Structure formats: C-alpha cells, structure tokens
C-alpha cells in the first residue's frame, strides 16, 4: 500500500513521488534532504532513488557524509556517474574509487558507468590510480557488472589496450562505449577495437580515436545479423597522419548496411592540414562536425556544404576571417537546411548571420560574431 506523507495541513505526497524527486538529486543533495525529517529519510530507501546516481566530489563535507550514510544503498545503483574535481586532492580520487567499489558489489548489476574529471590536474599526473581502480573492478569476478554503457569522454587519461579488452570481456551486452577522450596519446590499437566489436555484438554506439579504426575493423559491422549501428564518434589528431584513411567506397557500403548511422567527427589542430579532406569523405553521414584547426578552412567549408547537406546538424569552426569564408558560409547555410547549431570562432559579416537565421529553420543556437568580443564567446539561443 502506498504511504502518503503529510506536509503542513493539506499538502500530501506519496512516497513514490517523493522518491522520484530525490532520484534527480546528486548524492550530496540527497544526504541533505534526508536530514530534513524522518519521512524524507525513509523515502531514500526506494530503489528508484538510486537507479541513476551522480557522485561529485567538488565540495568537501556533505559528499563525504553522504557516502558514509548511504554506502549500504549504493548497491542499488544501475547508472553511475562519478565526477572527480580537483584531482590534486588525493581524497577526491579515493572517494571516486570507494564509490565505484561499493556500487559494484556482488549483489548489484551496474549497467552504466561514466567517469568525468574536472579542475586542475597535478603535474605529470596520468590518472594511474583511477585507471587501476577501474581495472580492479573489471578483474574482480565477484564484482557486480552488467555494463551496457561506458563513457570515458571526460576522463582525459591515456587508456590502455588491456582496460578496453577487460571491458569487452566483462560486458557481452555492451551497447554504447565512448573512449574518444581526447587524451594526448592514443594507445588503443585497431586489434583491440576489433576484439571489442567481436566480443560485444550488441554495440550500436562507438566513440573512438580515428587512429584506432580501419576498414578491417569496421568490416565487423557489415556481418549478417549484426545489430543496427547508430552512432560513430571519431576524434582525429596528429597520429592519423600515419594511418591509412578509410575510403569513400567503404563509407558508402557501411552506410548502406546501416542506413540510420550518424557520424560525429572532431578534427584537432594537431592534425596536418593535408589530411583533412582525406579523412572527410563525401559518403560519411556526418551529423556533427568540429574543425578545430585554426587554419584557413574555405575549401573545407565548401566541401562540407557540397557533401553533408542532408545530414549535417552541428558545425563548429576555429578558423580565420576572410571574405571567401563569409561567401562559403552563406552557401553552407543554403545547402544544410537541417542545421541546428553553427559556431564559428572568427568574425563574420551580418550577411552570414542573416543567412543562417533565414535559411536554417531548425537552427536553435549559434555563435556568429560581427565584431571581436572578449573570450569566451557566448552563443545566441533562438527562442
């Protein structure tokens, strides 16, 4: 029978409703809420409160007390997001490892793991303690894991082959994995990604370094019976100058096999300019594209307008102002009617702004400045 909690004289809340409200709070706020009154504390025992849990060590005190107070309930967590702030503080990193250990006890089946690191990094710190803690959980046969999603995009440490292989071995039902974390060095080899795709046949979303992929690896997605593949996120950087580019013909075959496939691409400024249009092939179904190159990009913008007009939804440019660029951007606005975001971090003309606002009906925010402003530039949101 549903219990009803009374507040004041007339307001009543069923425990299930209160538990649903608490489920949106991070651990620190759940702890503070549990101190308000006994009924609120009792509502914290509902499994629905803990299904999705975010633990952030950005403020001292309440987070520690919350972890101690609720440690026996972390076994109910299915989706866990750990945010580690101020990595210089060893206590912050220890907290992250304790949470991970308690949320993966043998009685739980953790389904989603996300680790995010923020703030200033210690000098020469490579995240070894955090990475070893994650590996320890993966290697512990008694730990409770049934991972369907792994997100390391905001954990900018060099990931090892062994870590990814352990994830693949322990997670046969894995559906989404993001290891495109923009670390300085990519140590995940093509063989490891191939093993991941073989061991986890349900994977439908993959974020990776371009250097970790090849046509042979992605051919695993062409096999009969493979689950529909939905999203591929690629991070391209300096090491890509040493790897063969995936051909336009292969992209065409892959898209035909998975017609709902979208591809997001980031080109980092360390990538040689001559490699841009070797990586960007016309048949890639690009949805989001970030050209963070600080180079002259007129040819690339014209290429994007000609190749991705039916798929492009977001474009980010770090480039140099010119009349040719303004003309190319106006043409892109006409060619990409599905565009939802455009962010160009150089000065453009008012005509460029008007072109995107009038020719892109789905546009909801943009960064297009007609004069220099102090950084960081803020975007305009269309209501």
N, C-alpha and C positions, 0 to 999 in steps of 0.2 A: 504494500500500500504506500502511495506517495505521501511523504511527510510534507507539511506546509509550515514554513517559517513565518512568524509574525513580526513585523517591524512597525513600531508605533502602535496606533489604534486600529488602522484599517488596512495598511499595506501588507499583502501576503505573497510569499514566493515559494513555489515548490522547490524541494531540494535539487531536483534535476535541473531546473532553470538556473539556480544559483551555481551549480557545478559547471554548467555550460559557460556561464560568465567567467568563472575562475579559470577555465581552460585557456582563455585568451591572454592570461597574465604570465609574465616571466616568473621564475622561481622566487625572486626577491619580493615581488608584489604579492605572490600567493602567501608567502610567510607573513607579511604584514597584515594581510586580510584575515589570516587565521587567528590573529591576536585580537580581533575586534570583539568577538563573542563566541560562545560555545557552539551555537548552530552553524556559524560560518566555519569553525574548525571541523565540525563533523562533516560538512559538505565536501571538505577537501579529500575525504576518503573515497569519493566516487572515482571509478576507473576513467570516466570520461574527462576528468580534470587533467589527467596525466597522459592521455593519448599523445598529444603534442606538447612537448616541454622545451622551453628555451632557458638555458642557464648562462648567465652573463656575469663575469667577474670584472665589472667596471667600477663598482663601488664596494668598499670594504664594509664589513659588519653584517648587514641583513642577508647577503648572499651566503655567507658562512653559516649563520644561524639557520637559514632556510635549508641548507644542505644537511645539517645535523638533524634538524627537526623532521625532515621529510625523507631521510635516506631509505626508510623501510618502504616508501611508496614509489621510489624510482624504478622498481621492478615492473611497474605497470606502464612505463613509457614505451610507446611504439615508434614515435618520431622524435628524435633528439637533436636539438641544435645547441652546440656549445660555442659560446663567444668568449675568446680569451683576449682581454685588454691588458695593455701594459705588460708586455712579455718580459720586461726586465725584472718584474717581481716573480720570484720563483713560486710564491704561494699561489699566484694566479694559475700558473701552469699545473701545479699539483692539484688544485681544485678541479681543473678540467679532467685530469686523469682519474680522480676519485669518482666523479660523476659518471664517466664512461664505464668504469668498473662496476659501479652499483647498478647502472642501467642495463648491464648485460649479464646479470647473474643467471644461473641455470634455469630459473623459473620463468624468465622473460624471453620474448622473441622480438628483439629490436628489428624494426623494418626499415627505418630511415636514419641515416647518420650524416649530420652536417657539422663541420668544424670551421670556424671563422676566427682569424687572428687579426687584431687591430692594435693601433697605437705604435709607439716607438719600439724598434727591435734592439736587443743588446748587440754590441759589436761582435761580429763573427758568429752570431747565433744562427744555427741551422735547423733548429726545431727537433733535434735528435730525441729529446725526452718525450715530446708529444708523439712523434712518429713511432718510437719504440713502444709507447703505451698502446697505441692503436694496434700495432703488430702483436703485442702480447695478448690482447683480447681476441684477435683473429686466430692465434695459435692455440688458445685455450679451448680444448674440445668441450669443456663443461660450460663455456660461456653461452648465453642465450642470444643467438643471432639468427635472423631470417631476413637478411638485408634485401630490400627491393630498390633502395636508392642510396647512393653515396655521393656527397657533394663536398669536394675539397677545393672549389674555385677560389675561396677566400683564405686558403691556408698556403701561403706562398713559399713553401719549402720544397726542396728537390725530392721528388717521390722516387722510390726505388722500384725496380722490376719486381723484387720479392714481395713488396707490400701489395702491389696490384695483383700479383699471382695468388697471394693469400686471400684477397677479397674474392677473386674469381672462384677459388676452391671452396670457400665457405658460403658462397651465395649463388646457388644454382638458379634461384628465382629472381635474380637481379634484373631490373628493368631500366634503371637510369643510373648512369655513373658519369660524374664530372671530375676530370683530373686535369683540365686545362687551367691550371692555377697561375700561369704567367710567371713561374719561377725563372731564375736566370739561366738555369741549366735543365735540359730535359734528359732524364736518364731512363725513361720508359721506352723500351725498344718495340719494334714492329712485331717481333715474335710474341711479346707479352700481350699486346693488344689482340693479336690473332688468337692466343690461348683464351683470353677473356671472352671473345666472341664465340669460341667453340664451347667453352665451359658454361656460358650463360646464354642459352639460345633465346631467352625472352627479352634480351636487351633491345630497347627501342629508342633510347636516347644515349648518345655518347658525346662527351666533351673531351678533347684531347689535343695535344700538340700535333701540328701538321707533320712534324718530323717522325712521329710515332706511327704514321699510317703509310700505306702503299696500296697499289691496286690489288696485290695478292691478299693483303689483309682484308680490304673491303669486299673482296670477292666472296667472303663468308656470308655476306648479306644477300648474295644472289642465289644461294642454295634453295632448292624447293623446300617448302614447309617452314621457311624462316618467318618469324613473326613480323608484321609490318613495322618498318623502321621509320620513325617520325622526325627525329632531330639529330643533326650532327653539328657540333660546335668545334671550330678549328682556331687554334692560336698559332700564328705564323711569326717566326723570329729568325735570328741570324743563322741558326743551324740548318735552315731549309735550303740554303744555297748549296748544301752538299747532297741533298736528296732529290731523286727524280720527281718532277711534277706529275700529279695524277692527270691523265689525258682527258681531253674533252669527250672523246668517244666513250671512255669508261663512265664519266659522269652521266652521259646520255643513257647508257644501259642501266646504271644504278637508279636513276630517276624513273625510268620506265618500269623497273621491277618494283619500286616503292613510290607510287605517284603522289603520296601525301608527304613525302620527305621535304623538310626545310633545312637549310644550311646557314649557320651564322659564322662569320669569318672576321677575325681581327688580324690586321697586318701591323706588326710592331715596327717602330722606327729603325730597329737594328737589321731589318730585312733589306738586302740590296735592292735598289730600285728596279734593276733589270729583271728581277724575279716576280714583280707584282703581277704582270699580265700573263705569266706562265702559270701561276697559281690560280688566278681568277679566269676560269674557263667559261665560255658562254652558256654551256648546258648545266652549270651548277644552279640549283633552285635556291638562290640566296635570298634570305628574308632580312637578316640584319648584317650590315657591313660597316666595319670601323677601319678607316685608313688613317692610322696614327703615325704618319710617316714624316711629317714636317717637310715634305718635298713638293715639287711642282706637280699637281695632280690633274691637270686639264685633260690629258689623254685618258686617264683612268676614269674620270667622271663621265666623259663621253662614252667610254666603253660600258660603264655601268648602266647608263641611260639606254644604250642600244641592246644590252643583253638581259637585264633583270627587270624590265618594265612591268612584267606581270606578277612578280614575286616580291620585290623589294618593299619592306615596311619601315626600315630604320637605316639611316645613313649618318655616320659620324666622320668628319674630315678635320685633320690637323694639317693645314696647308698654308700657301702664300697667296695673298690677294693679287688679282690681276683682272683686266677687262675680259681676257679669254676665259678665266674661271667663271666670271659672272654670266657670260653667254652660255657656258656649258651647264651651269646650274639652272638657268631658265629652261634650257632644253630638257634637263632631267626632270624638272617639275612637270613638264608636259608629258613625259614618257612614263612616269611612275604614278599612276592615279591611286594606288593602294598605299602610298607612303603615309605613315603615321607619325614619324619623327624625323627631323633633319637638324643636325647640329654641326655647324661649320665654324671652326675657331679661327677665323680671319675675317676682316671687314669686307662686307659685300654692299652692293647698291640697294636702294629701296625697290628697284625693279625686281630683284631676286626675291625679296621678302614678299612682294605682291604676287609674284608668280606662284610661289608655294601655297600662299593663303587662298588663292583663287582656283588653282588647278588641281589641288590635292584635297578632295572633300573629306578624307578620313584623318587629315592632319590634326593632332591634338596638342602637340608641343614642339617647339623649335628653338634653336639658338642661332639667330641670324642678326648680327650687329652691323649697323651702318656707320658706326664710329667706334674708335677704340675706347674700351672701358677697363677699369681695374679688374684684375683677375681675383677670384674665379668668376667667369661669366655666368650669369643666371639665365635659365631658359624661360621662354614665354609659354604659358599654358593657355590654350584656347578653351574657353568655357562653352 
